[in-house]
Amino acid sequence: MTDNLPVVSGSRVPEQRPLALVDLLDRVLGGGVVIAGEVTLSLAGVDLVRISLRALVASAGALEPDRRRVNHT
């Protein structure tokens, strides 16, 4: 699966270049993404169960604090 993302250059019309799925996953995991959703089960117009879901998807390196900026004095 490839998508086309605009590439900004000196011209007014952005060029199109293919984006591989692995490149897209690398960008998402590098910065992280939050996925949120909600599910409601109801019967005869009465809400019985309501579930709210939130998930943070990121690489372990993106979640670690930057050790160069931490002062351990």
Distance bins in CASP14 RR format, pairs under 12 A and 6 or more apart:
PFRMAT RR
TARGET T0000
AUTHOR 0000-0000-0000
RMODE 2
METHOD distances of the structure
MODEL  1
1 18 0 0 0 0 0 1 0 0 0 0 0
1 19 0 0 0 0 1 0 0 0 0 0 0
1 20 1 0 0 1 0 0 0 0 0 0 0
1 21 1 0 1 0 0 0 0 0 0 0 0
1 22 0 0 0 0 0 1 0 0 0 0 0
1 23 0 0 0 0 0 1 0 0 0 0 0
1 24 0 0 0 0 1 0 0 0 0 0 0
1 25 0 0 0 0 0 1 0 0 0 0 0
2 16 0 0 0 0 0 1 0 0 0 0 0
2 17 0 0 0 0 1 0 0 0 0 0 0
2 18 1 0 1 0 0 0 0 0 0 0 0
2 19 1 0 1 0 0 0 0 0 0 0 0
2 20 1 0 1 0 0 0 0 0 0 0 0
2 21 1 0 0 1 0 0 0 0 0 0 0
2 22 0 0 0 0 0 1 0 0 0 0 0
2 23 0 0 0 0 1 0 0 0 0 0 0
2 24 0 0 0 0 1 0 0 0 0 0 0
3 16 0 0 0 0 1 0 0 0 0 0 0
3 17 0 0 0 0 0 1 0 0 0 0 0
3 18 1 0 0 1 0 0 0 0 0 0 0
3 19 1 0 1 0 0 0 0 0 0 0 0
3 20 0 0 0 0 1 0 0 0 0 0 0
3 21 0 0 0 0 1 0 0 0 0 0 0
3 23 0 0 0 0 1 0 0 0 0 0 0
3 24 1 0 0 1 0 0 0 0 0 0 0
3 27 0 0 0 0 0 1 0 0 0 0 0
4 14 0 0 0 0 1 0 0 0 0 0 0
4 15 0 0 0 0 1 0 0 0 0 0 0
4 16 1 0 1 0 0 0 0 0 0 0 0
4 17 1 0 0 1 0 0 0 0 0 0 0
4 18 1 0 0 1 0 0 0 0 0 0 0
4 19 1 0 0 1 0 0 0 0 0 0 0
4 20 0 0 0 0 0 1 0 0 0 0 0
4 24 0 0 0 0 0 1 0 0 0 0 0
5 14 0 0 0 0 1 0 0 0 0 0 0
5 15 0 0 0 0 1 0 0 0 0 0 0
5 16 1 0 0 1 0 0 0 0 0 0 0
5 17 1 0 0 1 0 0 0 0 0 0 0
5 18 0 0 0 0 1 0 0 0 0 0 0
5 19 1 0 1 0 0 0 0 0 0 0 0
5 20 0 0 0 0 0 1 0 0 0 0 0
5 23 0 0 0 0 1 0 0 0 0 0 0
5 24 0 0 0 0 1 0 0 0 0 0 0
5 27 0 0 0 0 1 0 0 0 0 0 0
6 12 0 0 0 0 0 1 0 0 0 0 0
6 13 0 0 0 0 1 0 0 0 0 0 0
6 14 1 1 0 0 0 0 0 0 0 0 0
6 15 1 0 0 1 0 0 0 0 0 0 0
6 16 1 0 0 1 0 0 0 0 0 0 0
6 17 0 0 0 0 1 0 0 0 0 0 0
6 19 0 0 0 0 0 1 0 0 0 0 0
7 13 0 0 0 0 0 1 0 0 0 0 0
7 14 1 0 1 0 0 0 0 0 0 0 0
7 15 1 0 1 0 0 0 0 0 0 0 0
7 16 1 0 0 1 0 0 0 0 0 0 0
7 17 1 0 1 0 0 0 0 0 0 0 0
7 18 0 0 0 0 0 1 0 0 0 0 0
7 19 0 0 0 0 0 1 0 0 0 0 0
8 14 1 0 1 0 0 0 0 0 0 0 0
8 15 0 0 0 0 1 0 0 0 0 0 0
8 16 0 0 0 0 0 1 0 0 0 0 0
8 17 0 0 0 0 0 1 0 0 0 0 0
9 15 1 0 1 0 0 0 0 0 0 0 0
9 16 0 0 0 0 0 1 0 0 0 0 0
9 17 0 0 0 0 0 1 0 0 0 0 0
17 23 0 0 0 0 0 1 0 0 0 0 0
18 24 0 0 0 0 0 1 0 0 0 0 0
19 25 0 0 0 0 0 1 0 0 0 0 0
19 26 0 0 0 0 0 1 0 0 0 0 0
19 27 0 0 0 0 1 0 0 0 0 0 0
19 28 0 0 0 0 0 1 0 0 0 0 0
20 26 0 0 0 0 1 0 0 0 0 0 0
20 27 0 0 0 0 0 1 0 0 0 0 0
21 27 0 0 0 0 0 1 0 0 0 0 0
21 28 0 0 0 0 0 1 0 0 0 0 0
22 28 0 0 0 0 0 1 0 0 0 0 0
22 29 0 0 0 0 0 1 0 0 0 0 0
23 29 0 0 0 0 0 1 0 0 0 0 0
23 30 0 0 0 0 0 1 0 0 0 0 0
24 30 0 0 0 0 0 1 0 0 0 0 0
24 33 0 0 0 0 0 1 0 0 0 0 0
25 31 0 0 0 0 0 1 0 0 0 0 0
25 32 0 0 0 0 0 1 0 0 0 0 0
25 33 0 0 0 0 0 1 0 0 0 0 0
25 57 0 0 0 0 1 0 0 0 0 0 0
25 58 0 0 0 0 0 1 0 0 0 0 0
25 59 0 0 0 0 1 0 0 0 0 0 0
26 32 0 0 0 0 0 1 0 0 0 0 0
26 58 0 0 0 0 0 1 0 0 0 0 0
26 59 0 0 0 0 1 0 0 0 0 0 0
26 62 0 0 0 0 0 1 0 0 0 0 0
27 33 0 0 0 0 1 0 0 0 0 0 0
27 58 0 0 0 0 0 1 0 0 0 0 0
27 59 0 0 0 0 0 1 0 0 0 0 0
27 62 0 0 0 0 0 1 0 0 0 0 0
28 34 0 0 0 0 0 1 0 0 0 0 0
28 35 0 0 0 0 0 1 0 0 0 0 0
28 56 0 0 0 0 0 1 0 0 0 0 0
28 57 1 0 0 1 0 0 0 0 0 0 0
28 58 0 0 0 0 1 0 0 0 0 0 0
28 59 0 0 0 0 1 0 0 0 0 0 0
28 62 0 0 0 0 1 0 0 0 0 0 0
29 56 0 0 0 0 0 1 0 0 0 0 0
29 57 1 0 0 1 0 0 0 0 0 0 0
29 58 1 0 1 0 0 0 0 0 0 0 0
29 59 1 0 1 0 0 0 0 0 0 0 0
29 60 0 0 0 0 1 0 0 0 0 0 0
29 61 0 0 0 0 1 0 0 0 0 0 0
29 62 1 0 0 1 0 0 0 0 0 0 0
29 63 0 0 0 0 0 1 0 0 0 0 0
30 57 0 0 0 0 0 1 0 0 0 0 0
30 58 1 0 0 1 0 0 0 0 0 0 0
30 59 1 0 1 0 0 0 0 0 0 0 0
30 60 0 0 0 0 0 1 0 0 0 0 0
30 61 1 0 0 1 0 0 0 0 0 0 0
30 62 1 0 1 0 0 0 0 0 0 0 0
30 63 0 0 0 0 1 0 0 0 0 0 0
30 64 0 0 0 0 0 1 0 0 0 0 0
31 56 0 0 0 0 0 1 0 0 0 0 0
31 57 0 0 0 0 1 0 0 0 0 0 0
31 58 1 0 1 0 0 0 0 0 0 0 0
31 59 1 0 0 1 0 0 0 0 0 0 0
31 60 0 0 0 0 0 1 0 0 0 0 0
31 61 0 0 0 0 1 0 0 0 0 0 0
31 62 1 0 1 0 0 0 0 0 0 0 0
31 63 0 0 0 0 1 0 0 0 0 0 0
32 55 0 0 0 0 0 1 0 0 0 0 0
32 56 1 0 0 1 0 0 0 0 0 0 0
32 57 1 0 0 1 0 0 0 0 0 0 0
32 58 1 1 0 0 0 0 0 0 0 0 0
32 59 1 0 0 1 0 0 0 0 0 0 0
32 60 0 0 0 0 0 1 0 0 0 0 0
32 61 0 0 0 0 0 1 0 0 0 0 0
32 62 1 0 1 0 0 0 0 0 0 0 0
32 63 0 0 0 0 1 0 0 0 0 0 0
33 54 0 0 0 0 0 1 0 0 0 0 0
33 55 0 0 0 0 1 0 0 0 0 0 0
33 56 1 0 0 1 0 0 0 0 0 0 0
33 57 1 0 1 0 0 0 0 0 0 0 0
33 58 1 0 0 1 0 0 0 0 0 0 0
33 59 0 0 0 0 0 1 0 0 0 0 0
33 62 0 0 0 0 0 1 0 0 0 0 0
34 53 0 0 0 0 0 1 0 0 0 0 0
34 54 1 0 0 1 0 0 0 0 0 0 0
34 55 1 0 0 1 0 0 0 0 0 0 0
34 56 1 0 1 0 0 0 0 0 0 0 0
34 57 1 0 0 1 0 0 0 0 0 0 0
34 58 0 0 0 0 1 0 0 0 0 0 0
35 52 0 0 0 0 0 1 0 0 0 0 0
35 53 1 0 0 1 0 0 0 0 0 0 0
35 54 1 0 0 1 0 0 0 0 0 0 0
35 55 1 0 1 0 0 0 0 0 0 0 0
35 56 0 0 0 0 1 0 0 0 0 0 0
35 57 1 0 0 1 0 0 0 0 0 0 0
35 58 0 0 0 0 0 1 0 0 0 0 0
36 51 0 0 0 0 0 1 0 0 0 0 0
36 52 1 0 0 1 0 0 0 0 0 0 0
36 53 1 0 0 1 0 0 0 0 0 0 0
36 54 1 0 1 0 0 0 0 0 0 0 0
36 55 1 0 0 1 0 0 0 0 0 0 0
36 56 0 0 0 0 0 1 0 0 0 0 0
36 57 0 0 0 0 0 1 0 0 0 0 0
37 50 0 0 0 0 0 1 0 0 0 0 0
37 51 0 0 0 0 1 0 0 0 0 0 0
37 52 1 0 0 1 0 0 0 0 0 0 0
37 53 1 0 1 0 0 0 0 0 0 0 0
37 54 1 0 0 1 0 0 0 0 0 0 0
37 55 0 0 0 0 1 0 0 0 0 0 0
38 47 0 0 0 0 0 1 0 0 0 0 0
38 49 0 0 0 0 0 1 0 0 0 0 0
38 50 1 0 0 1 0 0 0 0 0 0 0
38 51 1 0 0 1 0 0 0 0 0 0 0
38 52 1 0 1 0 0 0 0 0 0 0 0
38 53 1 0 0 1 0 0 0 0 0 0 0
38 54 0 0 0 0 1 0 0 0 0 0 0
39 47 0 0 0 0 0 1 0 0 0 0 0
39 48 0 0 0 0 0 1 0 0 0 0 0
39 49 1 0 0 1 0 0 0 0 0 0 0
39 50 1 0 0 1 0 0 0 0 0 0 0
39 51 1 0 1 0 0 0 0 0 0 0 0
39 52 0 0 0 0 1 0 0 0 0 0 0
39 53 1 0 0 1 0 0 0 0 0 0 0
40 46 0 0 0 0 0 1 0 0 0 0 0
40 47 1 0 1 0 0 0 0 0 0 0 0
40 48 0 0 0 0 1 0 0 0 0 0 0
40 49 1 0 0 1 0 0 0 0 0 0 0
40 50 1 0 1 0 0 0 0 0 0 0 0
40 51 1 0 0 1 0 0 0 0 0 0 0
40 52 0 0 0 0 1 0 0 0 0 0 0
40 53 0 0 0 0 0 1 0 0 0 0 0
41 47 1 0 0 1 0 0 0 0 0 0 0
41 48 1 0 1 0 0 0 0 0 0 0 0
41 49 1 0 1 0 0 0 0 0 0 0 0
41 50 1 0 0 1 0 0 0 0 0 0 0
41 51 0 0 0 0 1 0 0 0 0 0 0
42 48 1 0 0 1 0 0 0 0 0 0 0
42 49 0 0 0 0 1 0 0 0 0 0 0
42 50 0 0 0 0 1 0 0 0 0 0 0
43 49 0 0 0 0 1 0 0 0 0 0 0
56 62 0 0 0 0 1 0 0 0 0 0 0
56 63 1 0 0 1 0 0 0 0 0 0 0
57 63 0 0 0 0 0 1 0 0 0 0 0
58 64 0 0 0 0 0 1 0 0 0 0 0
61 67 0 0 0 0 0 1 0 0 0 0 0
64 70 0 0 0 0 0 1 0 0 0 0 0
65 71 0 0 0 0 0 1 0 0 0 0 0
65 72 0 0 0 0 0 1 0 0 0 0 0
END
